[in-house]
Amino acid sequence: MTIDVHAHTVPRDFIAELAKEVPEAAPALIERDGEWWFQYPSGRMSGPIPLGMVDVDARLADMDAAGVQLQALSVPPPHFNYRLGEQAAAVAARLHNDAMIAMARQHPDRFVVLGHLPMQSEQAAHDELQRLIAIDEVVGLELGTNVAGANLGDEAYASVWEAINASGLAVVLHPGADVAGMDRMHDHFIHNFVGNPTDSTIAAASLIFQGVLTRNTALRVALLHGGGFLPYQIGRFDHGWSVRPESRQFLDVAPSTLLDRFWFDTLTHDDLSLRFLHDRVGDDRLVLGSDYPFDMADADPVGSLRRALADRPIAIEKALTTNPTALLTRLAV
């Protein structure tokens, strides 16, 4: 079974429910010149988006065309809602999670769910996590790479990480709207090209150097967009750790010894980059990721993987099935 761990959805029924309960966060679905767009209450337009973002039948057809049997559904970045009020964010997260769970129950052989947590509220995050743990369709979590500008290793999230560790659920990290350096990346869409991998790298560094991974030994983390710059710069992390005492405040092992706590999706958009990523992390840490249905997605993720690693058949099959299955299987903690 080919499993895509990086696929977003905003179900049409969810939009209607969100408009009733949290109207300040609800987009309107607008058709313009034959294309679909989200128009948010702030006036922001997002798109164009394929119909598969909101329509299950269109999504299934796209999955079939791409050779993807199973998607791990997740919330797209505009719906992380980390700057909403705590109560509104909790409601929005619950509604979005429930809509994805409904999709998975309707098509149990095609979808599983990465639940979202309202991280700006410690209590709300705990409450939603405990609710999701009891739901079989939820096979992991998706969180932003920062919470309204706060790093994930911040002490404010320590108890949430402990609870996630105890749950046995893996975490997929995705950059949101508040990527580092956003004030310098307004032009040319480089907030995505540069900002997304940068913020993933900062998130990984925060979890490593703040001791989140060493304190929570069952915690497994997937980094998207090929893992940002972490695979390329892990040697710099090690060198810095060896010469800078402030980097050892919470970390008593070299950062590279924690690299096997991360999974990396295959979305590099470049054969040489994907081959390097495989060389760095090995057969057991690559997982198929498409970023469906955005324009920054790979429309042929399976084909791209097979082309880039054509001489590495074991790595291909593991990235398509074995590794995503392992990532999305709850650990008994």
Backbone hydrogen bonds in HBPLUS format (Angstrom, degrees):
<---DONOR---> <-ACCEPTOR-->    atom                        ^
c    i                          cat <-CA-CA->   ^        H-A-AA   ^      H-
h    n   atom  resd res      DA  || num        DHA   H-A  angle D-A-AA Bond
n    s   type  num  typ     dist DA aas  dist angle  dist       angle   num
A0069-GLN N   A0002-THR O   2.99 MM  67  5.20 133.9  2.21 127.6 141.3     1
A0070-LEU N   A0002-THR O   3.03 MM  68  6.30 155.3  2.09 162.5 163.2     2
A0003-ILE N   A0320-LEU O   2.92 MM 317  5.85 163.2  1.95 161.8 164.8     3
A0004-ASP N   A0070-LEU O   2.85 MM  66  6.26 163.7  1.88 163.1 167.1     4
A0072-ALA N   A0004-ASP O   2.91 MM  68  6.24 155.1  1.97 170.9 168.3     5
A0005-VAL N   A0288-LEU O   2.99 MM 283  6.27 171.3  2.00 159.8 157.0     6
A0291-ASP N   A0006-HIS O   2.77 MM 285  5.07 146.5  1.89 144.6 150.7     7
A0074-SER N   A0007-ALA O   2.93 MM  67  6.07 128.6  2.20 147.7 159.7     8
A0008-HIS N   A0292-TYR O   2.77 MM 284  6.09 165.7  1.79 163.8 161.6     9
A0009-THR N   A0074-SER O   3.03 MM  65  6.24 141.9  2.18 165.1 169.1    10
A0010-VAL N   A0053-MET O   3.02 MM  43  5.76 169.3  2.03 146.2 149.7    11
A0014-PHE N   A0011-PRO O   3.03 MM   3  5.22 121.0  2.39 100.9 115.9    12
A0015-ILE N   A0011-PRO O   3.19 MM   4  6.62 149.3  2.29 151.5 159.8    13
A0012-ARG N   A0054-VAL O   3.28 MM  42  4.90 152.1  2.36 134.2 126.8    14
A0016-ALA N   A0012-ARG O   3.41 MM   4  6.84 154.9  2.48 148.6 153.6    15
A0017-GLU N   A0013-ASP O   3.12 MM   4  6.45 157.4  2.17 147.9 154.0    16
A0018-LEU N   A0014-PHE O   2.76 MM   4  5.95 163.6  1.79 159.8 164.5    17
A0019-ALA N   A0015-ILE O   2.97 MM   4  6.12 152.7  2.04 144.6 151.9    18
A0020-LYS N   A0016-ALA O   3.30 MM   4  6.57 137.6  2.49 136.3 146.2    19
A0020-LYS N   A0017-GLU O   3.11 MM   3  5.22 129.6  2.38  96.4 109.5    20
A0021-GLU N   A0017-GLU O   3.07 MM   4  6.35 160.5  2.10 153.6 158.3    21
A0022-VAL N   A0018-LEU O   2.68 MM   4  5.17 156.0  1.74 142.3 150.7    22
A0025-ALA N   A0022-VAL O   2.95 MM   3  5.76 168.5  1.96 128.7 132.5    23
A0026-ALA N   A0023-PRO O   3.29 MM   3  5.09 158.1  2.34 100.7 107.1    24
A0028-ALA N   A0039-GLN O   2.78 MM  11  5.08 156.9  1.83 136.9 142.9    25
A0039-GLN N   A0028-ALA O   2.88 MM  11  5.08 159.2  1.93 145.7 152.7    26
A0030-ILE N   A0037-TRP O   2.77 MM   7  5.08 169.1  1.78 156.7 159.0    27
A0037-TRP N   A0030-ILE O   2.74 MM   7  5.08 150.5  1.83 151.3 160.6    28
A0032-ARG N   A0035-GLU O   2.69 MM   3  5.22 164.1  1.71 157.5 162.2    29
A0035-GLU N   A0032-ARG O   2.97 MM   3  5.22 157.6  2.02 109.9 117.3    30
A0049-ILE N   A0036-TRP O   2.83 MM  13  5.49 156.2  1.89 146.6 154.2    31
A0038-PHE N   A0046-SER O   2.82 MM   8  5.01 167.8  1.84 151.7 155.6    32
A0046-SER N   A0038-PHE O   2.79 MM   8  5.01 157.0  1.85 148.3 155.3    33
A0040-TYR N   A0044-ARG O   2.88 MM   4  5.31 166.4  1.90 160.6 162.7    34
A0043-GLY N   A0040-TYR O   2.75 MM   3  5.38 164.1  1.77 126.4 132.0    35
A0053-MET N   A0050-PRO O   3.05 MM   3  5.93 172.7  2.06 125.5 127.9    36
A0054-VAL N   A0051-LEU O   3.03 MM   3  5.85 145.2  2.16 123.4 129.6    37
A0055-ASP N   A0051-LEU O   2.92 MM   4  5.83 146.6  2.03 150.5 159.3    38
A0059-ARG N   A0055-ASP O   3.08 MM   4  6.28 152.3  2.16 144.3 152.7    39
A0060-LEU N   A0056-VAL O   2.87 MM   4  6.15 163.0  1.90 158.4 161.9    40
A0061-ALA N   A0057-ASP O   3.08 MM   4  6.31 156.4  2.14 145.8 151.8    41
A0062-ASP N   A0058-ALA O   3.01 MM   4  6.26 155.6  2.07 146.1 152.6    42
A0063-MET N   A0059-ARG O   2.84 MM   4  6.13 157.4  1.89 155.3 162.1    43
A0064-ASP N   A0060-LEU O   2.95 MM   4  6.16 161.3  1.98 148.6 153.2    44
A0065-ALA N   A0061-ALA O   3.03 MM   4  6.27 156.6  2.09 145.3 151.5    45
A0066-ALA N   A0062-ASP O   3.02 MM   4  6.23 142.5  2.16 143.5 153.4    46
A0066-ALA N   A0063-MET O   3.11 MM   3  5.09 123.9  2.44  94.5 108.9    47
A0067-GLY N   A0063-MET O   2.98 MM   4  6.09 113.2  2.44 141.6 158.3    48
A0068-VAL N   A0063-MET O   2.96 MM   5  5.01 168.3  1.97 147.3 145.9    49
A0067-GLY N   A0064-ASP O   3.20 MM   3  5.11 153.1  2.28  98.2 106.4    50
A0071-GLN N   A0110-ARG O   2.88 MM  39  6.27 158.9  1.92 151.5 152.7    51
A0112-VAL N   A0071-GLN O   2.98 MM  41  6.38 150.3  2.07 158.1 161.5    52
A0073-LEU N   A0112-VAL O   2.83 MM  39  6.11 160.8  1.87 153.9 147.9    53
A0114-LEU N   A0073-LEU O   2.86 MM  41  5.83 157.8  1.91 165.6 165.3    54
A0079-HIS N   A0076-PRO O   2.88 MM   3  5.72 161.1  1.92 131.8 138.1    55
A0080-PHE N   A0077-PRO O   3.05 MM   3  5.34 166.2  2.07 123.4 121.1    56
A0084-LEU N   A0081-ASN O   3.22 MM   3  5.41 166.3  2.24 108.5 112.3    57
A0089-ALA N   A0085-GLY O   2.85 MM   4  5.98 162.3  1.88 161.4 167.1    58
A0090-ALA N   A0086-GLU O   3.01 MM   4  6.17 153.1  2.08 145.6 152.5    59
A0091-VAL N   A0087-GLN O   3.09 MM   4  6.36 157.8  2.14 150.0 155.3    60
A0092-ALA N   A0088-ALA O   2.93 MM   4  6.14 164.8  1.95 152.3 156.8    61
A0093-ALA N   A0089-ALA O   2.93 MM   4  6.06 161.1  1.96 148.5 153.4    62
A0094-ARG N   A0090-ALA O   3.05 MM   4  6.20 162.1  2.09 144.4 149.4    63
A0095-LEU N   A0091-VAL O   2.94 MM   4  6.15 164.5  1.96 155.4 159.3    64
A0096-HIS N   A0092-ALA O   2.99 MM   4  6.15 163.2  2.02 149.4 154.1    65
A0097-ASN N   A0093-ALA O   2.88 MM   4  6.01 166.2  1.90 153.5 157.9    66
A0098-ASP N   A0094-ARG O   2.89 MM   4  6.02 161.5  1.93 149.3 154.6    67
A0099-ALA N   A0095-LEU O   2.98 MM   4  6.18 149.9  2.07 144.4 152.2    68
A0100-MET N   A0096-HIS O   3.09 MM   4  6.38 156.5  2.15 150.3 155.8    69
A0101-ILE N   A0097-ASN O   2.89 MM   4  6.13 156.9  1.94 150.9 158.3    70
A0102-ALA N   A0098-ASP O   2.92 MM   4  6.09 151.8  2.00 143.0 150.1    71
A0103-MET N   A0099-ALA O   3.17 MM   4  6.46 150.5  2.26 139.6 146.8    72
A0104-ALA N   A0100-MET O   3.00 MM   4  6.33 157.8  2.05 150.0 155.8    73
A0105-ARG N   A0101-ILE O   2.89 MM   4  6.16 148.0  1.99 147.8 156.9    74
A0106-GLN N   A0102-ALA O   2.94 MM   4  6.11 146.6  2.06 143.8 152.8    75
A0107-HIS N   A0103-MET O   2.95 MM   4  6.14 144.3  2.08 145.0 154.7    76
A0110-ARG N   A0107-HIS O   2.95 MM   3  5.43 165.2  1.97 120.2 124.7    77
A0111-PHE N   A0107-HIS O   3.14 MM   4  6.19 145.5  2.26 165.6 176.0    78
A0113-VAL N   A0137-GLU O   2.94 MM  24  5.84 154.2  2.01 162.8 156.5    79
A0139-VAL N   A0113-VAL O   2.88 MM  26  5.89 150.8  1.97 153.5 161.6    80
A0115-GLY N   A0140-GLY O   2.90 MM  25  6.34 143.2  2.04 150.6 138.7    81
A0142-GLU N   A0115-GLY O   2.83 MM  27  5.89 158.4  1.87 148.8 151.0    82
A0119-MET N   A0117-LEU O   3.00 MM   2  5.51 121.7  2.35 110.1  93.8    83
A0121-SER N   A0118-PRO O   3.22 MM   3  6.21 170.6  2.23 128.2 130.9    84
A0125-ALA N   A0121-SER O   2.85 MM   4  5.98 160.0  1.89 156.7 162.2    85
A0126-HIS N   A0122-GLU O   3.03 MM   4  6.24 159.1  2.08 146.4 152.0    86
A0127-ASP N   A0123-GLN O   2.86 MM   4  6.10 161.4  1.90 151.4 156.9    87
A0128-GLU N   A0124-ALA O   2.94 MM   4  6.10 166.1  1.96 150.7 153.9    88
A0129-LEU N   A0125-ALA O   2.97 MM   4  6.04 156.6  2.02 145.3 152.4    89
A0130-GLN N   A0126-HIS O   2.97 MM   4  6.16 165.9  1.99 153.9 157.0    90
A0131-ARG N   A0127-ASP O   3.08 MM   4  6.31 150.7  2.16 142.9 151.1    91
A0132-LEU N   A0128-GLU O   2.92 MM   4  6.12 159.1  1.97 149.8 155.2    92
A0133-ILE N   A0129-LEU O   2.92 MM   4  6.10 151.8  2.00 154.3 161.7    93
A0135-ILE N   A0132-LEU O   2.94 MM   3  5.28 166.7  1.95 118.8 122.5    94
A0138-VAL N   A0135-ILE O   3.14 MM   3  5.73 154.4  2.20 115.3 122.6    95
A0141-LEU N   A0170-ALA O   2.95 MM  29  6.32 150.3  2.04 151.3 160.9    96
A0172-VAL N   A0141-LEU O   2.72 MM  31  6.06 166.0  1.74 156.2 160.4    97
A0143-LEU N   A0172-VAL O   2.97 MM  29  6.37 151.3  2.05 154.1 163.2    98
A0174-HIS N   A0143-LEU O   2.90 MM  31  6.25 157.0  1.95 154.6 161.9    99
A0145-THR N   A0174-HIS O   3.07 MM  29  5.58 124.4  2.40 123.0 123.9   100
A0147-VAL N   A0150-ALA O   2.93 MM   3  4.99 163.3  1.96 141.5 146.1   101
A0150-ALA N   A0147-VAL O   3.00 MM   3  4.99 166.8  2.02 109.0 113.0   102
A0154-ASP N   A0151-ASN O   3.07 MM   3  5.57 163.8  2.10 116.3 120.3   103
A0157-TYR N   A0154-ASP O   3.02 MM   3  5.90 165.7  2.04 126.5 130.1   104
A0158-ALA N   A0155-GLU O   3.10 MM   3  5.11 168.8  2.11 110.2 113.6   105
A0160-VAL N   A0157-TYR O   3.11 MM   3  5.23 121.2  2.47  99.1 114.1   106
A0161-TRP N   A0157-TYR O   2.98 MM   4  6.31 160.8  2.02 159.9 165.0   107
A0162-GLU N   A0158-ALA O   3.04 MM   4  6.32 152.0  2.12 144.6 152.7   108
A0163-ALA N   A0159-SER O   3.00 MM   4  6.23 152.2  2.08 140.2 147.1   109
A0164-ILE N   A0160-VAL O   2.86 MM   4  6.15 156.5  1.91 152.3 159.1   110
A0165-ASN N   A0161-TRP O   2.86 MM   4  5.99 163.2  1.89 149.2 154.1   111
A0166-ALA N   A0162-GLU O   2.97 MM   4  6.22 153.9  2.04 143.2 150.1   112
A0167-SER N   A0163-ALA O   2.99 MM   4  6.18 131.2  2.24 136.9 149.9   113
A0167-SER N   A0164-ILE O   3.02 MM   3  5.00 130.0  2.28  95.2 109.3   114
A0168-GLY N   A0165-ASN O   3.38 MM   3  5.68 146.2  2.50 103.5 111.6   115
A0331-LEU N   A0168-GLY O   2.92 MM 163  4.32 164.0  1.95 119.9 122.6   116
A0171-VAL N   A0220-ARG O   2.96 MM  49  6.28 160.5  2.00 152.2 158.1   117
A0222-ALA N   A0171-VAL O   2.75 MM  51  6.16 159.1  1.80 155.3 160.5   118
A0173-LEU N   A0222-ALA O   2.92 MM  49  6.13 173.2  1.93 169.8 167.8   119
A0182-MET N   A0179-VAL O   3.25 MM   3  5.76 135.0  2.47 142.6 139.4   120
A0184-ARG N   A0181-GLY O   2.87 MM   3  5.56 160.2  1.91 122.7 129.2   121
A0185-MET N   A0182-MET O   3.11 MM   3  5.02 166.7  2.13 106.2 110.2   122
A0190-ILE N   A0187-ASP O   3.26 MM   3  6.49 175.1  2.26 134.5 134.9   123
A0192-ASN N   A0189-PHE O   3.01 MM   3  5.77 157.0  2.07 118.0 124.0   124
A0193-PHE N   A0189-PHE O   3.35 MM   4  6.71 162.6  2.38 141.2 144.2   125
A0194-VAL N   A0190-ILE O   2.84 MM   4  5.31 160.9  1.87 133.8 140.4   126
A0195-GLY N   A0190-ILE O   3.14 MM   5  6.57 158.5  2.19 147.0 153.5   127
A0196-ASN N   A0192-ASN O   3.35 MM   4  5.10 150.4  2.44 110.2 118.6   128
A0198-THR N   A0194-VAL O   3.06 MM   4  6.11 150.2  2.16 147.1 156.4   129
A0199-ASP N   A0195-GLY O   2.87 MM   4  6.00 163.0  1.90 154.5 157.9   130
A0200-SER N   A0196-ASN O   3.08 MM   4  6.33 155.7  2.14 152.1 158.8   131
A0201-THR N   A0197-PRO O   3.11 MM   4  6.24 151.5  2.19 139.9 146.8   132
A0202-ILE N   A0198-THR O   2.98 MM   4  6.33 154.7  2.04 150.8 157.9   133
A0203-ALA N   A0199-ASP O   2.92 MM   4  6.11 158.8  1.97 146.4 152.1   134
A0204-ALA N   A0200-SER O   2.99 MM   4  6.23 161.2  2.03 147.3 151.9   135
A0205-ALA N   A0201-THR O   2.91 MM   4  6.12 162.3  1.94 148.7 154.0   136
A0206-SER N   A0202-ILE O   2.83 MM   4  6.03 156.1  1.89 150.6 157.1   137
A0207-LEU N   A0203-ALA O   3.03 MM   4  6.30 161.7  2.06 151.6 155.6   138
A0208-ILE N   A0204-ALA O   2.94 MM   4  6.16 151.2  2.03 147.8 156.4   139
A0209-PHE N   A0205-ALA O   2.80 MM   4  5.86 165.1  1.82 160.2 160.7   140
A0210-GLN N   A0206-SER O   2.99 MM   4  5.56 148.2  2.09 136.7 145.0   141
A0212-VAL N   A0207-LEU O   3.05 MM   5  4.97 121.4  2.41 136.6 150.9   142
A0213-LEU N   A0207-LEU O   3.32 MM   6  6.03 158.3  2.37 144.7 143.2   143
A0211-GLY N   A0208-ILE O   3.18 MM   3  5.52 157.5  2.23 107.1 113.6   144
A0215-ARG N   A0211-GLY O   2.97 MM   4  5.99 147.3  2.08 146.0 153.7   145
A0216-ASN N   A0212-VAL O   3.08 MM   4  6.05 144.7  2.21 138.5 147.8   146
A0219-LEU N   A0216-ASN O   3.11 MM   3  5.61 163.1  2.13 117.7 123.0   147
A0221-VAL N   A0261-ARG O   3.12 MM  40  6.42 171.9  2.13 162.8 165.3   148
A0263-TRP N   A0221-VAL O   2.76 MM  42  6.17 144.5  1.88 141.0 149.6   149
A0223-LEU N   A0263-TRP O   2.81 MM  40  6.12 164.3  1.84 152.6 151.9   150
A0265-ASP N   A0223-LEU O   3.09 MM  42  6.53 159.7  2.13 159.5 163.3   151
A0227-GLY N   A0224-LEU O   2.98 MM   3  5.22 153.8  2.05 106.5 115.0   152
A0230-LEU N   A0227-GLY O   3.27 MM   3  6.03 145.8  2.39 144.2 143.2   153
A0233-GLN N   A0229-PHE O   2.95 MM   4  6.03 144.9  2.07 156.0 166.9   154
A0234-ILE N   A0230-LEU O   3.01 MM   4  5.60 113.3  2.47 156.5 162.0   155
A0236-ARG N   A0233-GLN O   2.97 MM   3  5.24 125.5  2.27 103.9 117.9   156
A0237-PHE N   A0233-GLN O   3.12 MM   4  6.56 151.2  2.20 149.9 158.4   157
A0238-ASP N   A0234-ILE O   3.01 MM   4  6.35 157.8  2.06 146.4 151.5   158
A0239-HIS N   A0235-GLY O   2.95 MM   4  6.22 163.6  1.98 148.0 152.3   159
A0240-GLY N   A0236-ARG O   2.88 MM   4  6.01 168.9  1.89 151.5 155.0   160
A0241-TRP N   A0237-PHE O   2.89 MM   4  6.07 158.2  1.94 149.9 156.3   161
A0242-SER N   A0238-ASP O   3.01 MM   4  6.25 143.6  2.15 145.2 154.9   162
A0242-SER N   A0239-HIS O   3.06 MM   3  5.13 123.1  2.39  95.8 110.5   163
A0243-VAL N   A0239-HIS O   3.15 MM   4  6.45 134.5  2.37 147.1 158.7   164
A0243-VAL N   A0240-GLY O   3.23 MM   3  5.35 136.4  2.43  98.3 109.6   165
A0244-ARG N   A0240-GLY O   2.82 MM   4  5.55 148.2  1.92 156.9 161.8   166
A0247-SER N   A0244-ARG O   3.10 MM   3  5.72 149.2  2.19 116.6 124.6   167
A0248-ARG N   A0245-PRO O   2.99 MM   3  5.30 157.0  2.05 109.6 117.0   168
A0257-THR N   A0254-ALA O   2.96 MM   3  5.65 151.8  2.04 121.0 128.9   169
A0258-LEU N   A0255-PRO O   2.91 MM   3  5.55 162.5  1.94 119.9 125.8   170
A0259-LEU N   A0256-SER O   3.18 MM   3  5.13 166.8  2.19 104.8 108.5   171
A0261-ARG N   A0258-LEU O   2.97 MM   3  5.49 160.8  2.01 119.5 122.2   172
A0262-PHE N   A0259-LEU O   3.14 MM   3  5.73 164.6  2.17 117.1 120.6   173
A0264-PHE N   A0285-ARG O   2.85 MM  21  6.08 161.7  1.88 174.7 177.0   174
A0287-VAL N   A0264-PHE O   2.98 MM  23  6.06 152.3  2.05 143.8 145.3   175
A0266-THR N   A0287-VAL O   3.04 MM  21  6.12 126.0  2.34 152.6 158.3   176
A0268-THR N   A0266-THR O   2.90 MM   2  5.85 125.4  2.21 114.1  98.0   177
A0274-LEU N   A0270-ASP O   3.08 MM   4  6.31 157.6  2.13 149.5 155.6   178
A0275-ARG N   A0271-ASP O   2.92 MM   4  6.18 153.7  1.98 150.3 158.1   179
A0276-PHE N   A0272-LEU O   2.90 MM   4  6.16 156.0  1.96 146.7 153.1   180
A0277-LEU N   A0273-SER O   2.87 MM   4  6.12 160.5  1.91 148.1 153.7   181
A0278-HIS N   A0274-LEU O   2.97 MM   4  6.20 158.6  2.01 146.0 151.2   182
A0279-ASP N   A0275-ARG O   2.89 MM   4  6.16 157.7  1.94 146.9 153.5   183
A0280-ARG N   A0276-PHE O   2.85 MM   4  6.12 150.3  1.94 153.1 161.3   184
A0281-VAL N   A0277-LEU O   2.93 MM   4  6.16 168.1  1.95 158.7 160.4   185
A0282-GLY N   A0278-HIS O   2.76 MM   4  5.06 150.4  1.84 140.1 145.7   186
A0288-LEU N   A0319-ALA O   3.05 MM  31  5.60 143.0  2.19 150.0 138.7   187
A0298-ASP N   A0290-SER O   2.97 MM   8  5.19 151.2  2.06 142.9 152.2   188
A0294-PHE N   A0291-ASP O   3.14 MM   3  6.27 151.9  2.23 148.1 147.2   189
A0297-ALA N   A0294-PHE O   3.03 MM   3  5.29 154.6  2.09 111.8 114.8   190
A0304-SER N   A0300-ASP O   2.92 MM   4  6.13 158.4  1.96 157.2 163.7   191
A0305-LEU N   A0301-PRO O   3.07 MM   4  6.19 159.1  2.11 142.8 147.9   192
A0306-ARG N   A0302-VAL O   2.96 MM   4  6.20 166.5  1.98 152.8 156.7   193
A0307-ARG N   A0303-GLY O   2.92 MM   4  6.05 152.6  1.99 146.4 153.9   194
A0308-ALA N   A0304-SER O   2.97 MM   4  6.08 171.6  1.98 151.7 154.2   195
A0309-LEU N   A0305-LEU O   3.04 MM   4  6.05 163.4  2.07 153.2 157.4   196
A0312-ARG N   A0309-LEU O   2.84 MM   3  5.14 161.1  1.87 121.9 123.9   197
A0315-ALA N   A0312-ARG O   3.08 MM   3  5.52 117.2  2.49 109.4 123.4   198
A0316-ILE N   A0312-ARG O   3.16 MM   4  6.50 154.8  2.22 152.4 160.1   199
A0317-GLU N   A0313-PRO O   3.10 MM   4  6.32 173.8  2.11 154.2 154.1   200
A0318-LYS N   A0314-ILE O   3.00 MM   4  6.15 157.7  2.05 149.6 156.4   201
A0319-ALA N   A0315-ALA O   2.95 MM   4  6.05 156.9  2.01 146.1 152.2   202
A0320-LEU N   A0316-ILE O   3.00 MM   4  6.23 145.2  2.13 150.2 160.1   203
A0321-THR N   A0317-GLU O   3.12 MM   4  6.16 152.9  2.20 145.5 151.1   204
A0323-ASN N   A0318-LYS O   2.74 MM   5  5.38 166.4  1.76 143.0 147.6   205
A0325-THR N   A0321-THR O   3.01 MM   4  6.00 157.9  2.06 152.1 158.9   206
A0326-ALA N   A0322-THR O   3.01 MM   4  6.27 154.9  2.08 146.6 153.5   207
A0327-LEU N   A0323-ASN O   2.89 MM   4  6.12 164.0  1.91 157.0 161.3   208
A0328-LEU N   A0324-PRO O   2.93 MM   4  6.01 158.4  1.97 149.2 154.4   209
A0329-THR N   A0326-ALA O   3.35 MM   3  5.28 166.0  2.37 104.8 106.7   210
